[in-house]
Amino acid sequence: MPVDILIRDDDVNFFTEVSELDLAYSKLFPVIPINFAVVPFIVPSVTGCVQSKHWGSEKQYPIDTNRELVLYVKKLTGKYKCNIMMHGITHQYKFRKGVALAEFAHSDHSSRIIKESLAYLENTFSTNIIGFVPPSNYVSASAYNKIVKIFPYLFNVPSLKKISRPLTASNIWWWGRRWSSVIMDSLLNHRQRSLGVDLSSIDLSSRTDFNELFKKLKLIHEDERKVVIVLATHYWEMGGDSVDGTPMNLEFIRFVNSSLSEGINFINLDQLDAGVKNEKYSNIRVF
């Protein structure tokens, strides 16, 4: 049975430039859908999705005030069936004792704030949003309990333990399993809860060995089970080089084309939702 892949691109926000999305995906939009995880009210702390000259501000920048970007993304959702997910609220990082804490490690947003941010994002892009991606893939237990009552799909929550961990052998192993792009175990055990689904992801970055990843996907593709796999990308990394020196955007295009030639499908979140409701995927399991 063919594998379905959902591409989850994180970090679209007020500071995102249309040219960055064009460089990353313009050659792919006519071919596959990209699912954009969008930040409603970015606070430009130290992060790759904001130009360094803006770092340090405590001001919130609503994404609807970047009209060029909003119109561009709305066109993508219409013409190319791209979907939008919510990516935190401010995406702000705060430092404590030299440790960078992600938004849901230092802020305990109320359910009301999360719902109001969701309504704002849906109104801005004139679309229904059913997926949530926490910044740095981290939520506290308190935040988790609120988010899963609002969003049917929660992406990439590999652990509810503290984000700051001591440097021990077991924790080095844990981080390796969490971020490795070639370990597939967790991706074959997505979890279904009474209110929706939690989905783990492979993080695609400049450190990703695309050849090794493609080999793993082919092995899964040759299995009889129907599965869905989520790949997490960052548009702002696509202008750099991959691990072998090839431009990231070109390496990613090659990977997509190779996957398509093997019969692997690329889907949006709406299609995933339909598949889950029809019990299409063997790797989404009740817990």
Secondary structure as the mmCIF struct_conf table of DSSP 4:
data_model
#
loop_
_struct_conf.conf_type_id
_struct_conf.id
_struct_conf.beg_label_comp_id
_struct_conf.beg_label_asym_id
_struct_conf.beg_label_seq_id
_struct_conf.end_label_comp_id
_struct_conf.end_label_asym_id
_struct_conf.end_label_seq_id
STRN STRN1 ASP A 4 VAL A 12
TURN_TY1_P TURN_TY1_P1 PHE A 14 PHE A 15
HELX_RH_AL_P HELX_RH_AL_P1 VAL A 18 TYR A 25
TURN_TY1_P TURN_TY1_P2 SER A 26 VAL A 31
BEND BEND1 ILE A 32 ILE A 32
STRN STRN2 ASN A 35 VAL A 38
BEND BEND2 PRO A 40 PRO A 40
STRN STRN3 PHE A 41 ILE A 42
BEND BEND3 VAL A 46 VAL A 46
TURN_TY1_P TURN_TY1_P3 GLY A 48 CYS A 49
BEND BEND4 VAL A 50 VAL A 50
HELX_RH_3T_P HELX_RH_3T_P1 SER A 52 HIS A 54
TURN_TY1_P TURN_TY1_P4 TRP A 55 GLY A 56
STRN STRN4 TYR A 61 PRO A 62
HELX_RH_3T_P HELX_RH_3T_P2 ILE A 63 THR A 65
HELX_RH_AL_P HELX_RH_AL_P2 ARG A 67 LYS A 79
BEND BEND5 TYR A 80 TYR A 80
STRN STRN5 ASN A 83 MET A 86
BEND BEND6 ILE A 89 THR A 90
STRN STRN6 LYS A 94 ARG A 96
TURN_TY1_P TURN_TY1_P5 LYS A 97 GLY A 98
STRN STRN7 VAL A 99 LEU A 101
HELX_LH_PP_P HELX_LH_PP_P1 ALA A 102 ALA A 102
HELX_RH_AL_P HELX_RH_AL_P3 GLU A 103 HIS A 106
HELX_RH_AL_P HELX_RH_AL_P4 SER A 111 PHE A 125
TURN_TY1_P TURN_TY1_P6 SER A 126 SER A 126
BEND BEND7 THR A 127 THR A 127
STRN STRN8 GLY A 131 PHE A 132
HELX_RH_3T_P HELX_RH_3T_P3 PRO A 135 ASN A 137
HELX_RH_AL_P HELX_RH_AL_P5 ALA A 141 ILE A 147
TURN_TY1_P TURN_TY1_P7 VAL A 148 ILE A 150
BEND BEND8 PRO A 152 PRO A 152
STRN STRN9 TYR A 153 PHE A 155
BEND BEND9 LYS A 161 LYS A 161
BEND BEND10 ILE A 163 ILE A 163
HELX_RH_AL_P HELX_RH_AL_P6 ALA A 169 TRP A 179
BEND BEND11 SER A 181 VAL A 182
HELX_RH_3T_P HELX_RH_3T_P4 ASP A 185 LEU A 188
STRN STRN10 HIS A 190 ARG A 193
TURN_TY1_P TURN_TY1_P8 SER A 194 LEU A 195
STRN STRN11 GLY A 196 LEU A 199
STRN STRN12 ILE A 202 ASP A 203
TURN_TY1_P TURN_TY1_P9 SER A 206 ARG A 207
HELX_RH_AL_P HELX_RH_AL_P7 PHE A 210 HIS A 221
TURN_TY1_P TURN_TY1_P10 GLU A 222 GLU A 222
BEND BEND12 ASP A 223 ARG A 225
STRN STRN13 VAL A 228 HIS A 234
HELX_RH_3T_P HELX_RH_3T_P5 TYR A 235 GLU A 237
TURN_TY1_P TURN_TY1_P11 MET A 238 GLY A 239
BEND BEND13 GLY A 240 GLY A 240
STRN STRN14 ASP A 241 ASP A 241
TURN_TY1_P TURN_TY1_P12 VAL A 243 ASP A 244
BEND BEND14 GLY A 245 THR A 246
STRN STRN15 PRO A 247 PRO A 247
HELX_RH_AL_P HELX_RH_AL_P8 MET A 248 SER A 261
TURN_TY1_P TURN_TY1_P13 GLU A 262 GLY A 263
STRN STRN16 ASN A 265 ILE A 267
HELX_RH_AL_P HELX_RH_AL_P9 LEU A 269 LYS A 277
TURN_TY1_P TURN_TY1_P14 ASN A 278 GLU A 279
TURN_TY1_P TURN_TY1_P15 SER A 282 ASN A 283
STRN STRN17 ILE A 284 VAL A 286
#
